[in-house]
Structure formats: C-alpha cells, structure tokens
C-alpha cells in the first residue's frame, strides 16, 4: 500500500475525458483510496473504543441531582473532554471520507503524488492500513482484475462509512451541546436524555464497526474448497447496502447451505460483486428495478443465477458480451467490469454465461462442487 515513502505523495494530472485515464493511474488512485479508507477504519475503531470507555467512566463517576423537570448529571471535566474529542474526530473522519477524490474547481483530480483535497490524511495519521495490518490481500497479477478488486473494496468502504454517519452525528451533536453549555467548577452538566443518546450512539458505532470487519474480510487464504453459502452471503450483504442507494429491490432465493465448491471464497465473491454492483448502472433508466439471485444445478455443477429486468444485451454472440463490457467499463464510470467476473470464475474452473430473457438478462455462474468436509 503506502509502504514506499514516495507512494504517500500525491501528484495532480489533468483529465479532460473519463476514458483518458490510464489503467495504471486508475489502479494507483484506487489503491490510495483503499489505503486511506483502511487507515480511517482503524482510527475510527480506536476512537469508538475511547468514546465507549469515556461514557462508561462518566456514568460511573457522575454526580446525579434532581431538578423540577428532570434528572441531571455532573461529569468530571477530564472525562468529558475525552468524550468530546473522540466523538468530534469520529465525525470529522467520516465527513472527510466522503470527500475523497472529489475533483477540484479547476478540473484536476487527485492522483498519486501530493495529498488529498481533504483533511483525511492528517486525521488518520499514525493509523495502520487495515489490509496490511489484519487482512493481507495479495494484489492481482491481472491489472484489470486488480482495478476491479480495488474498486469493489472502495465501494464497500463507502457503504460502511455511510452506516456510521447517523450514530456519529448523534453522539457529536449531543456532546457538543454539553460543551457549549460550559464547564462549571471542573464539571460538565448534562441531562439524562442527552447522556442516553450519546451512550446509545457509541454502542451503535461499536456494533457497526464489528459488523464491518466481517464485510471487509476478503477470504483470500488460498484454500481450494469453500462453502457456497459463505461466499454468496457476504456478497449479498454488501449488495443490499449498495442497492438501498439506487432503489433496487434485491430478491435472494434460499442459499444452499451444504454445498462446497472448488476454489476460494474470494473468486466467487468478487465475481458476484462484479455482476451485482453493475446493476445500478444497467437499470438506471428503469422505473421499476429488480434483481434476483437464484440457484440450481447443471450436471455436477451448482449454478448461481443473477437475473435483472433491465434492457437486453445487444452484443451477440455470447463471447462478445464480456469483451464489450471490458471495453466500456472505464469510460462509462461503472463500478465494476463484468469481464473480470468471467476471469474470476474461469480461474477456479467454472463458467460464466449470459442470456437475454423476455424481460432483462440472466447471468449464470457454473461452479464445480466438491464433497463437504467430514463432521467434527
């Protein structure tokens, strides 16, 4: 990631058309975003822990007293400042992550070489990139697959940070109101309602951080056998969050729990995400947007069907479909390149097919099944 001292710098480059960006530059930008997002994730986790500890400390050391209207708490100034500082920084980091790689007014974009047009680097200074620290994910040797891998990682980070916004804002606003009222005789004063909101928000953030770790665990351990359900469920969970922003209804049939497939979870998950995260673009003109994930068999293979109600594919025969997808993915700013889904599936001995339906398109992933592991 940013282990090279020169990699921490950001250079500017003028980009007149989206399609003019080189593959190498696109990969470098996405890698910087993923690295900084990982650092932000670790920093937020540290700050949430501090916030939770300071709220518990405040509750244990509070001085309660009654007024005609409500119960009030006096909190030691030092403990309150920990609450204020941690909640403020959490909110600042989340705001900064939303501004990453935003083009500046003069038309330039952020690229590897001098810093971001936001304060994120300073806010997360000293934090360890998450993928280097805990989930080492080897870069893909195929540049297009590497770009897609990084794009999807950044989509996941973006979705995660969105889920943090409401509890982070609630915690910070209520702590800020206490701070605005001032410190008297070394004590901050709050009513029980504000304190309860801060406590609930801190607990919500703690839960969301824990859940987010599971979404970021990429499963690239090189195993040759994995449970189908594990790969599908993680992809579906990420997709549901993404579809909420695009008003797409996602239907998922019962996922087979007892099927094992050849290959690691990473390939299947990435292939599914490449297909599923492309749907908001495909269905952008539909008034009613629907995607269904189903399952079946084809000989000795298990089949994952992904059906949408969008326009039919104009490019036939089938082998041209993914080539055309690869040609248009970068210039049209799509989240993922479905040609990479084909490469992921082929790398584990599977097949990816596409066919037009009466309404929409069906992508079918055929995967080789393996005997399930013996019971413990």
N, C-alpha and C positions, 0 to 999 in steps of 0.2 A: 504494500500500500504506500505509505509515506515514509518508508524506512530510508530511502535515498534522500539526503538533505536537499538536493535540487528539486525533488518532487513536491516539496512543500510550497514552492513558489508558484505563482500564477501568472501566465502571460495572457495578453489580450490579442485577439485576432478578429478582424472584421469579416463578417459572414453575410453576404448580400442575399443569398438564397439558401433555404434549408438544405437543399440537396448538395450544396457545395462543400459541406463539412466532410473531411476525410474520415475514413474508418478509424485510423489511429488516433485522431484528435477526439472523435466521439468516445472512444474507449477511455482515453485519458480523462476526459471530463466526467464521465460516469463513475470512474474509479475514485476520483477526488470526492465526488458527492457521496459515494458509498462509504468512504473512509471517514469523512467528517460526520456523516449521519451515525456511523457506529460509535464514534467518539462522543457524540451528543447523547446517544442511548446510554452509554456507560456513565456519563456525567449526570444525566437525569436520575439514573438508578441510585447513584451516591447521594444526590440531593434529596430524593424521596426518602431515603433511609434517615438522613439528618432531620428532615421535616417530621417524620413519624416519631423519632426519638425526642425531638423538642416538644412536640404536642403531648406526648406521654409525660415528659418531665414537667411541663406546665401544669398538667392535670394533677400530678402527684404533689406539686408544691403550691397549688393555688390557695388563695385565701377567699373563701366564699362569704358573701354577705347579701342580705335581702334589701330590696327597695320596694316601694309600694306596688311597682309594676312587675318586677322580675328579679331573678337571682343574678348576681354579678360575681365575676371572678377578678381577683388581683393576681397578676402573673409576674414573677421576677423579671427585671429588665433584661438580664443577660440571656435568659431562656427565650424571651420574646424575640430578641434580635436574631437568634438562630432560626426561629420560625419565619421571621420576615425575610431574612437573607436567602434562605433556601427556597421559599415559595416564589420570591421575586426572580431568582436565577432560573428556576424551572420554567417559568412562564416566558422569560426572555429567550431561552434556548429554543423553546417550541416556536415562538414567533420567528426567530432567525432561520430555523429550518425551512420555513415556508417561503423564504426569500432567496434560497439558494439558486444560483444560475439564472437569476432574472436579468434579462438584457437591460443595459443602461440606456439612458435617453439618446446618447449619440450613436446607438446602433451596434455597439460592440457587445460581445458576450464574454462570460467568464470562462477561461480556459487555463490549462496548466501553466503556471509560472509566477503569479504575484499576490494572491489573496482573493477572498470573495468580497462581493459588494454587500456585505452584511457583517455583523459582529460575531458570527458563529465561531470563527477560528479562535478569537480571544475568549469567548465564553466557555469553550471546551478545552482550553489549553491545559495540557498535562494529562488529559484523559487518554486511555489506550483504545485504539481502534478495535471494535468488537470482534471483527472477523480474524484479526491477528491474535487477539488475546484468548478467545474461547472456542471459536468455530473455524479453524483454519480451512479455507476452501481454496483448493488449487485452481489457478486460472485455467481457462480452457485453452487448448492449443489452437483451436479454430477461432480466428478473430471475430467472425460473425456470431458464433455461439458465445464468445466472451462478452461481446457487446450486449447480447440479449440477456445473459446471466446478470450483468451489472444493471441493466435497465429494470429487470424484474426485482432485484434487490432494492433498488431505489423506489420503485412503486410500493413495495412492502413497507419500507421505512416511512414513506409519505403517509400511507394509511395508518400506520401505528401512531405517528405524531398527531394526526387528526383526532384520534381517540383520546389523546392526552389533553386536548385543548380545554374542554369544559371543566374537568376537575382542577386543572392547573389554574384556570381563570378564577374559579370559585374560591380556591384557597388563597390566592394572592389578593383578590379584591377585599376579602374579609379581614385578612391580616393588615392590609393597607389602611382600612378604615380604623382599625385599632391604633395603628401607628399615627394616623392623622389626629386622633384624639389626644395624643401626647402621653408622655411618661410622667407620673407623679410620684415623688418620693421613692424612686427606684422601682416602681411597679407599673406595668401596663394594665389597663382596665378593659374588660370585655363582658358582654352579656353571654349567657349560656347558649343562645341561638347561634351567634357568630362562631363561638368556640366549637359547637357541634358541627357546623358546616365545614370548618377547617379540618376537624378530625375525620369526618366522612370523606372529604376530598382527598386527604392524604392516604386514607385506606384504599380509596378507589384507584389512585395512582399506583400504589403498591401492587394491587391486583393486576392492573393493566400492564405494568412492567413485567410481571411474572408471566402473564399470558403472551406477551410479545416475544419473550425469549423462545417460546415454542414455535412461533411463526418464523423466526429468524434462523432456527436450527435447520440447516440445509440438507443434512443427511448424506454428505459426501464422504462416507467412510470406506468406499471401495468394496462393499460387500456385494456378492453376486446373487444374493437372494433377499427379497424383501416382501413384506405383506402389501398386497394391493391397497387395502383399506388405508394404511398409513400414508401412502403417497397421495391418494385421492383426497382424503380428509383434509390434509394440510393445504393442498391447492384450492379446495373448495372454500375453506375458511378465509383465505386471502381474497379469493374472488368475490365472496359475498360482500366484504367491506368495499371493494372497488365498485361493485355494481350499485351499491347504495347511492354513490355519487352520480351514476348515469341513469338511474331509474330503470334498471333492467331487472326483470324477475328471473331468478335462477331456481330451477327445479332439479332436484337430485334424487334419482331412484335409490332404493336400498342398496348400499355398498356391500358387496360380498366380503364377509369378514374372515373366511377360511381359505382364501386363495393366496398363494405365494407366486411371485413372478421372478423371472431371471433378470438380473441387473440391480443397480442400487436405486434407492428411493429418489435420488437426485434427478436422474434422467427422466423418470416418469413424471415427477412433479414439475420439472422445468418444461417438458413438452406440453403438459396440460395447461400450465400457466401461459405459455406462448399462445396457445389456441384461445383460452378463455379471456385473457386480458386484451385480446384483439377485438373482441365483440363490441365494446362501446363505439369503436370507430366504424365497424361494419354496420351496426344498427343505428347509427347517428340520425338517419333520416326517418326511421320508423316511429310512428306514434305509439304503437304497442311493441315493446321489446321483450323478447323471451328467449331464454337459453335453457336447454335440458341436457343433463348428463345421465346417461343410462348405461346398462351393462348387458352383455350377452356372451355367447361362445361362437367360435368358428373353428371347427375341428378340435384340436387340442389347445387352442389359444383362447384366452379371455379377451373380450373386446370391450373397449370403452367408447361409447358413442357420445359425441357432442353435437347437438342439433340447435340451430337458431332459426328464426323466422325472418331473416334478412333477405337481400337480393341474391339471386342465383349467381354462380361463378361463370363469368363469360369466357374464361380461358379453358379450352379443351384441346387435346386430351389431358388426362389426369396428370401426367408427369410434368406438364407445363404450369400447373396451378402453383406449385411451391416455388418454381423459378420466377414466376411473375410476382409472387409475394415478396421474394428476396429483392427484386428489382425496385419495388415501390415502397418498401417499408421505411427506409431512411427519409426519403424525400417527402413522404406524407406524414411524417412525425407520428407514426403508430407506436404503441407501447412495445409491441413485440413483433418479431419477424417469424411468421409461421413456417418458413422454410427451415428454420432451426429446429422446430418441433420434429420435423421429419428426420433430421440428423440425430437428434437425441434418441428417437425410437429405433432407428436403424443401428445405432451403436450398441444396443442391447439385444439385437436380433429380432426386433419387432418390425411392424409395418404400419405406415400411416396412409390412409386413403381418404379421398374426398368425393362427394357425390351431391348433385343437385336433387332437392326434394320438390314436391309440388309447391311448397312454400318454404323457402330457406335452403340451407345447406347442412349436410351431415359430414362431420369428420369422424372417422373410426380408427381407433388405435388398437392394433392386434398385438398381444404380448404373449410370450411363451410362459406357460405355467410350470411350476415345479412342485414336488411333493411338499406338504407343510412340514415344519420341524417336529420331531417327536415331542410328546408332552414331557414336562419336567417330572 
